[in-house]
Amino acid sequence: GNFNIAGHGTASLVSAVWNVPGDKATEVEASGNSIRPQLKSRGYFTESCSKGDVVQHDRYSALNLLGRRLSYTVDVSGAGCGCNVALYLVAMRHNSMQSGCSDYYCDAASVCGVACAEIDIQEANRHAWHSTLHGSHDPPGLSAGYGGGPRDWSED
């Protein structure tokens, strides 16, 4: 579906086909101005798309947040131990190498085979919340938050 992003304009939401190479992703549900990811789903904002389109890297949205703020509402009450509800920024628009997930996804851990810088705005469940900055090829990154550890989504 299409969304109006204040300060950016209209963007389309595209569900990833693959969660990781060889593991099919589930669809991200979109309704009105709400996005509801499912277990093993990933969604991307693009400048435009149609169902079934192969999105080229230069059509992914690149949000200019310099001097601006990003606000959103999230409900993590149903995400217990072991779940990670994540919102992150990666440079798909600037990545011209197609990944092992058949799109242009990249991140610091090279999950789909391509590395790039990553900003984890939210990695959370009902017991923990962390934000992490990653350089390219920097899986641990620099993290801050509360509850559990950056990779331990337990209640402790």
URKA-V518293 format. One record per pair of residues at least 12 apart in sequence whose C-alpha atoms are under 10 Angstrom apart, sorted by the first residue. I is the first residue (numbers start at 0). J is the second residue. D is the distance in whole Angstrom. If there is no record, write none. Layout:
i->I j->J d->D
i->I j->J d->D
//
This chain:
i->0 j->12 d->6
i->0 j->13 d->8
i->0 j->28 d->9
i->0 j->29 d->6
i->0 j->30 d->8
i->0 j->31 d->8
i->0 j->32 d->9
i->0 j->34 d->10
i->0 j->44 d->10
i->0 j->47 d->10
i->0 j->48 d->9
i->0 j->49 d->9
i->0 j->50 d->9
i->1 j->13 d->9
i->1 j->29 d->9
i->1 j->30 d->9
i->1 j->31 d->9
i->1 j->32 d->9
i->1 j->44 d->9
i->1 j->45 d->9
i->1 j->46 d->9
i->1 j->47 d->8
i->1 j->48 d->9
i->2 j->29 d->9
i->2 j->30 d->10
i->2 j->31 d->8
i->2 j->32 d->6
i->2 j->33 d->9
i->2 j->34 d->10
i->2 j->44 d->9
i->3 j->32 d->8
i->4 j->32 d->10
i->4 j->62 d->9
i->4 j->69 d->10
i->5 j->69 d->9
i->6 j->62 d->9
i->6 j->63 d->9
i->6 j->64 d->9
i->6 j->67 d->9
i->6 j->68 d->10
i->7 j->60 d->9
i->7 j->61 d->9
i->7 j->62 d->7
i->7 j->63 d->8
i->7 j->64 d->9
i->8 j->46 d->9
i->8 j->62 d->10
i->9 j->44 d->10
i->9 j->45 d->9
i->9 j->46 d->7
i->9 j->47 d->8
i->9 j->60 d->10
i->10 j->43 d->9
i->10 j->44 d->6
i->10 j->45 d->6
i->10 j->46 d->5
i->10 j->47 d->6
i->10 j->48 d->9
i->10 j->59 d->9
i->10 j->60 d->7
i->11 j->42 d->10
i->11 j->43 d->8
i->11 j->44 d->5
i->11 j->45 d->5
i->11 j->46 d->6
i->11 j->47 d->5
i->11 j->48 d->6
i->11 j->49 d->9
i->11 j->59 d->9
i->11 j->60 d->9
i->12 j->27 d->8
i->12 j->28 d->9
i->12 j->29 d->8
i->12 j->34 d->9
i->12 j->42 d->6
i->12 j->43 d->6
i->12 j->44 d->5
i->12 j->45 d->6
i->12 j->46 d->9
i->12 j->47 d->9
i->12 j->48 d->8
i->12 j->49 d->10
i->12 j->59 d->10
i->12 j->60 d->10
i->13 j->26 d->9
i->13 j->27 d->8
i->13 j->28 d->10
i->13 j->29 d->10
i->13 j->41 d->9
i->13 j->42 d->5
i->13 j->43 d->5
i->13 j->44 d->6
i->13 j->45 d->7
i->13 j->47 d->9
i->13 j->48 d->8
i->13 j->49 d->9
i->13 j->50 d->8
i->13 j->51 d->10
i->13 j->52 d->9
i->13 j->54 d->9
i->13 j->59 d->9
i->14 j->26 d->6
i->14 j->27 d->6
i->14 j->28 d->9
i->14 j->29 d->10
i->14 j->36 d->9
i->14 j->40 d->7
i->14 j->41 d->6
i->14 j->42 d->4
i->14 j->43 d->6
i->14 j->44 d->9
i->14 j->50 d->10
i->15 j->27 d->8
i->15 j->39 d->10
i->15 j->40 d->7
i->15 j->41 d->5
i->15 j->42 d->6
i->15 j->43 d->7
i->15 j->100 d->8
i->15 j->101 d->9
i->15 j->102 d->8
i->15 j->104 d->9
i->16 j->40 d->9
i->16 j->41 d->8
i->16 j->42 d->9
i->16 j->100 d->7
i->16 j->101 d->8
i->16 j->102 d->8
i->17 j->39 d->9
i->17 j->40 d->8
i->17 j->41 d->8
i->17 j->99 d->9
i->17 j->100 d->5
i->17 j->101 d->7
i->17 j->102 d->9
i->17 j->111 d->9
i->18 j->38 d->10
i->18 j->39 d->6
i->18 j->40 d->6
i->18 j->41 d->7
i->18 j->100 d->7
i->18 j->110 d->9
i->18 j->111 d->9
i->19 j->39 d->9
i->19 j->40 d->10
i->19 j->98 d->10
i->19 j->99 d->8
i->19 j->100 d->6
i->19 j->101 d->10
i->19 j->110 d->7
i->19 j->111 d->6
i->19 j->112 d->9
i->20 j->98 d->9
i->20 j->99 d->5
i->20 j->100 d->5
i->20 j->101 d->8
i->20 j->110 d->8
i->20 j->111 d->6
i->20 j->112 d->9
i->21 j->99 d->9
i->21 j->100 d->8
i->21 j->111 d->10
i->22 j->39 d->9
i->22 j->100 d->9
i->23 j->39 d->8
i->23 j->40 d->9
i->23 j->100 d->9
i->24 j->37 d->9
i->24 j->38 d->8
i->24 j->39 d->5
i->24 j->40 d->5
i->24 j->41 d->7
i->24 j->42 d->10
i->24 j->100 d->10
i->25 j->37 d->7
i->25 j->38 d->7
i->25 j->39 d->6
i->25 j->40 d->5
i->25 j->41 d->8
i->25 j->42 d->10
i->26 j->38 d->9
i->26 j->39 d->9
i->26 j->40 d->6
i->26 j->41 d->8
i->26 j->42 d->8
i->27 j->39 d->9
i->27 j->40 d->6
i->27 j->41 d->7
i->27 j->42 d->6
i->27 j->43 d->9
i->28 j->40 d->9
i->28 j->42 d->9
i->29 j->42 d->10
i->33 j->72 d->10
i->33 j->73 d->10
i->34 j->73 d->10
i->35 j->73 d->10
i->35 j->74 d->10
i->36 j->84 d->9
i->36 j->85 d->10
i->37 j->84 d->10
i->38 j->82 d->9
i->38 j->83 d->9
i->38 j->84 d->9
i->41 j->85 d->9
i->41 j->86 d->10
i->42 j->86 d->10
i->43 j->59 d->7
i->43 j->60 d->8
i->43 j->88 d->10
i->43 j->89 d->10
i->43 j->91 d->9
i->43 j->104 d->9
i->44 j->58 d->9
i->44 j->59 d->6
i->44 j->60 d->5
i->44 j->61 d->8
i->44 j->62 d->9
i->45 j->57 d->9
i->45 j->58 d->6
i->45 j->59 d->4
i->45 j->60 d->5
i->45 j->61 d->8
i->45 j->91 d->10
i->45 j->92 d->9
i->46 j->58 d->5
i->46 j->59 d->6
i->46 j->60 d->6
i->46 j->61 d->9
i->47 j->59 d->8
i->47 j->60 d->9
i->53 j->101 d->9
i->53 j->102 d->8
i->54 j->101 d->10
i->54 j->102 d->7
i->54 j->103 d->9
i->55 j->91 d->10
i->55 j->92 d->8
i->55 j->94 d->10
i->55 j->95 d->8
i->55 j->97 d->9
i->55 j->102 d->8
i->55 j->103 d->8
i->56 j->90 d->9
i->56 j->91 d->6
i->56 j->92 d->5
i->56 j->93 d->7
i->56 j->94 d->6
i->56 j->95 d->6
i->56 j->96 d->8
i->56 j->97 d->8
i->56 j->102 d->8
i->56 j->103 d->6
i->56 j->104 d->9
i->57 j->91 d->8
i->57 j->92 d->5
i->57 j->93 d->7
i->57 j->94 d->8
i->57 j->95 d->8
i->57 j->103 d->10
i->58 j->91 d->9
i->58 j->92 d->7
i->58 j->93 d->10
i->59 j->90 d->9
i->59 j->91 d->6
i->59 j->92 d->5
i->59 j->93 d->9
i->59 j->94 d->10
i->59 j->103 d->9
i->60 j->90 d->9
i->60 j->91 d->8
i->60 j->92 d->7
i->60 j->93 d->10
i->61 j->88 d->9
i->61 j->89 d->9
i->61 j->90 d->7
i->61 j->91 d->8
i->61 j->92 d->6
i->61 j->93 d->9
i->62 j->88 d->9
i->62 j->90 d->10
i->69 j->120 d->10
i->73 j->86 d->10
i->73 j->121 d->10
i->74 j->124 d->9
i->74 j->125 d->9
i->75 j->123 d->7
i->75 j->124 d->5
i->75 j->125 d->5
i->75 j->126 d->9
i->75 j->127 d->10
i->75 j->128 d->10
i->76 j->124 d->7
i->76 j->125 d->5
i->76 j->126 d->9
i->77 j->124 d->8
i->77 j->125 d->7
i->78 j->123 d->8
i->78 j->124 d->5
i->78 j->125 d->6
i->78 j->126 d->9
i->78 j->152 d->10
i->79 j->123 d->9
i->79 j->124 d->6
i->79 j->125 d->6
i->79 j->126 d->7
i->79 j->127 d->9
i->79 j->152 d->8
i->79 j->153 d->8
i->79 j->154 d->8
i->80 j->123 d->10
i->80 j->124 d->7
i->80 j->125 d->8
i->80 j->126 d->7
i->80 j->127 d->9
i->80 j->147 d->10
i->80 j->151 d->9
i->80 j->152 d->5
i->80 j->153 d->5
i->80 j->154 d->6
i->80 j->155 d->10
i->81 j->123 d->10
i->81 j->124 d->8
i->81 j->126 d->10
i->81 j->150 d->9
i->81 j->151 d->8
i->81 j->152 d->5
i->81 j->153 d->6
i->81 j->154 d->9
i->82 j->122 d->9
i->82 j->123 d->8
i->82 j->124 d->6
i->82 j->125 d->9
i->82 j->126 d->10
i->82 j->151 d->10
i->82 j->152 d->7
i->82 j->153 d->9
i->83 j->121 d->9
i->83 j->122 d->6
i->83 j->123 d->5
i->83 j->124 d->6
i->83 j->125 d->9
i->83 j->127 d->9
i->83 j->128 d->9
i->83 j->150 d->9
i->83 j->151 d->10
i->83 j->152 d->7
i->84 j->121 d->7
i->84 j->122 d->6
i->84 j->123 d->5
i->84 j->124 d->6
i->84 j->125 d->9
i->84 j->128 d->9
i->85 j->119 d->7
i->85 j->120 d->8
i->85 j->121 d->5
i->85 j->122 d->4
i->85 j->123 d->6
i->85 j->124 d->9
i->85 j->128 d->10
i->85 j->129 d->9
i->85 j->130 d->9
i->86 j->118 d->9
i->86 j->119 d->6
i->86 j->120 d->6
i->86 j->121 d->5
i->86 j->122 d->7
i->86 j->123 d->9
i->86 j->130 d->9
i->87 j->106 d->10
i->87 j->117 d->7
i->87 j->118 d->5
i->87 j->119 d->4
i->87 j->120 d->5
i->87 j->121 d->7
i->87 j->122 d->8
i->87 j->130 d->9
i->87 j->131 d->9
i->87 j->132 d->10
i->88 j->105 d->10
i->88 j->106 d->9
i->88 j->116 d->9
i->88 j->117 d->6
i->88 j->118 d->5
i->88 j->119 d->6
i->88 j->120 d->7
i->88 j->121 d->10
i->88 j->132 d->10
i->89 j->104 d->8
i->89 j->105 d->7
i->89 j->106 d->6
i->89 j->107 d->9
i->89 j->114 d->10
i->89 j->115 d->7
i->89 j->116 d->6
i->89 j->117 d->5
i->89 j->118 d->7
i->89 j->119 d->9
i->89 j->133 d->10
i->90 j->103 d->9
i->90 j->104 d->8
i->90 j->105 d->7
i->90 j->106 d->8
i->90 j->114 d->10
i->90 j->115 d->7
i->90 j->116 d->7
i->90 j->117 d->8
i->90 j->118 d->10
i->91 j->103 d->6
i->91 j->104 d->6
i->91 j->105 d->6
i->91 j->106 d->9
i->91 j->115 d->9
i->92 j->104 d->9
i->93 j->105 d->10
i->93 j->115 d->9
i->94 j->113 d->9
i->94 j->114 d->9
i->94 j->115 d->8
i->95 j->113 d->10
i->96 j->112 d->10
i->96 j->113 d->7
i->96 j->114 d->10
i->97 j->111 d->9
i->97 j->112 d->9
i->97 j->113 d->8
i->98 j->110 d->9
i->98 j->111 d->6
i->98 j->112 d->6
i->98 j->113 d->6
i->98 j->114 d->9
i->99 j->111 d->5
i->99 j->112 d->6
i->99 j->113 d->8
i->100 j->112 d->8
i->100 j->113 d->10
i->105 j->117 d->8
i->105 j->135 d->9
i->106 j->118 d->9
i->106 j->133 d->9
i->106 j->134 d->9
i->106 j->135 d->7
i->106 j->136 d->8
i->106 j->137 d->9
i->106 j->138 d->9
i->107 j->132 d->9
i->107 j->133 d->6
i->107 j->134 d->6
i->107 j->135 d->5
i->107 j->136 d->5
i->107 j->137 d->5
i->107 j->138 d->5
i->107 j->139 d->9
i->107 j->140 d->8
i->108 j->133 d->9
i->108 j->134 d->10
i->108 j->135 d->8
i->108 j->136 d->6
i->108 j->137 d->7
i->108 j->138 d->5
i->108 j->139 d->9
i->108 j->140 d->10
i->109 j->135 d->9
i->109 j->136 d->7
i->109 j->137 d->10
i->109 j->138 d->8
i->110 j->138 d->10
i->113 j->135 d->9
i->113 j->136 d->9
i->114 j->134 d->9
i->114 j->135 d->6
i->114 j->136 d->6
i->114 j->137 d->9
i->114 j->138 d->10
i->115 j->133 d->9
i->115 j->134 d->7
i->115 j->135 d->4
i->115 j->136 d->7
i->115 j->137 d->9
i->116 j->132 d->8
i->116 j->133 d->6
i->116 j->134 d->4
i->116 j->135 d->4
i->116 j->136 d->8
i->116 j->137 d->8
i->116 j->138 d->10
i->116 j->140 d->10
i->117 j->131 d->8
i->117 j->132 d->6
i->117 j->133 d->5
i->117 j->134 d->7
i->117 j->135 d->7
i->117 j->136 d->10
i->117 j->137 d->9
i->117 j->138 d->9
i->117 j->140 d->9
i->118 j->130 d->8
i->118 j->131 d->6
i->118 j->132 d->5
i->118 j->133 d->6
i->118 j->134 d->9
i->118 j->140 d->9
i->118 j->141 d->10
i->119 j->131 d->5
i->119 j->132 d->6
i->119 j->133 d->8
i->119 j->140 d->10
i->119 j->142 d->9
i->120 j->132 d->8
i->121 j->144 d->9
i->122 j->144 d->9
i->122 j->149 d->8
i->122 j->150 d->9
i->122 j->152 d->9
i->123 j->144 d->9
i->123 j->145 d->9
i->123 j->146 d->9
i->123 j->147 d->10
i->123 j->149 d->9
i->123 j->152 d->8
i->124 j->146 d->9
i->124 j->152 d->7
i->124 j->153 d->9
i->124 j->154 d->9
i->125 j->146 d->9
i->125 j->152 d->9
i->125 j->153 d->9
i->125 j->154 d->8
i->126 j->145 d->8
i->126 j->146 d->6
i->126 j->147 d->7
i->126 j->152 d->7
i->126 j->153 d->7
i->126 j->154 d->5
i->126 j->155 d->8
i->127 j->144 d->8
i->127 j->145 d->6
i->127 j->146 d->4
i->127 j->147 d->6
i->127 j->148 d->8
i->127 j->149 d->9
i->127 j->151 d->9
i->127 j->152 d->7
i->127 j->153 d->8
i->127 j->154 d->7
i->127 j->155 d->9
i->128 j->143 d->8
i->128 j->144 d->5
i->128 j->145 d->6
i->128 j->146 d->7
i->128 j->147 d->8
i->128 j->148 d->9
i->128 j->149 d->8
i->128 j->152 d->9
i->129 j->142 d->7
i->129 j->143 d->6
i->129 j->144 d->4
i->129 j->145 d->6
i->129 j->146 d->8
i->129 j->147 d->9
i->129 j->148 d->8
i->129 j->149 d->6
i->129 j->150 d->9
i->130 j->142 d->6
i->130 j->143 d->6
i->130 j->144 d->6
i->130 j->145 d->10
i->130 j->149 d->8
i->131 j->143 d->7
i->131 j->144 d->9
i->131 j->149 d->8
//
